[in-house]
Amino acid sequence: MDVPYDLTSYVRVLKMATTPTTEEFLQVSKIAGAGILLVGFLGFIIGGIMLLLTGDAGGGF
């Protein structure tokens, strides 16, 4: 691991990076939010199927 080389490559990437525009930020936020909702909905569906198949909510209490 060559620390000076790594630091210069990090600095180069930071110099190239720019702040996203409001439009870009909103688009990324919408996509990330949709992904979170999709994963949550899939978990809810799988939990419902498990409840129907086993009759146990699986809460552990």
N, C-alpha and C positions, 0 to 999 in steps of 0.2 A: 504494500500500500504506500504509494508515493504521495505524501501529504501536500507538498507544494503544488504538484500537478492537479490533485483533486481540488484544492482551493481555487486554483485559476479556472478550472472548468466550472466550478460552482459560480464564480463571479461572472464568467461569460454568460451563463444561463440567466442569471439575475439581471444582467444588462439587457438581454434580449427580451425579457418578460415585460409585459405591459399590463396596466390595469384594465380589466374588461369594461366595455361600455355597459350602460344600464340595460340595453336590449340584450346583450350577450348574457349578462348576469341573470336577468329574468328568465331567459330561455333555459339556461342550465338549472336554475332553481325549479322551474316547472318540470323538467325531465327528472330531476332527482326526487321531487315530491311525488311524481307519478310512479316512480320505481318503488319508493317507500310504501305508498298505498297499495301497489300491486302485491308486494311481498306480504304485507299485513293481511290483505284479502285472501291470498293463498293460504296463509297460516290459519285464518278463520275457517276457511272451507275444509282444510285438512282436519282441524280440530272438531268441526261438526261431523265429518265422516267418521272420525274415531269415536265420537260420542255415540253415534248411531250404531256402529258395529260392535262396540264393547259395552255400552251402557255405563261407562265410567268416564267422568270428566277429566280424570288424571291430575287433579289438583294436588294430591299428596298430603292432604290434611285429614 
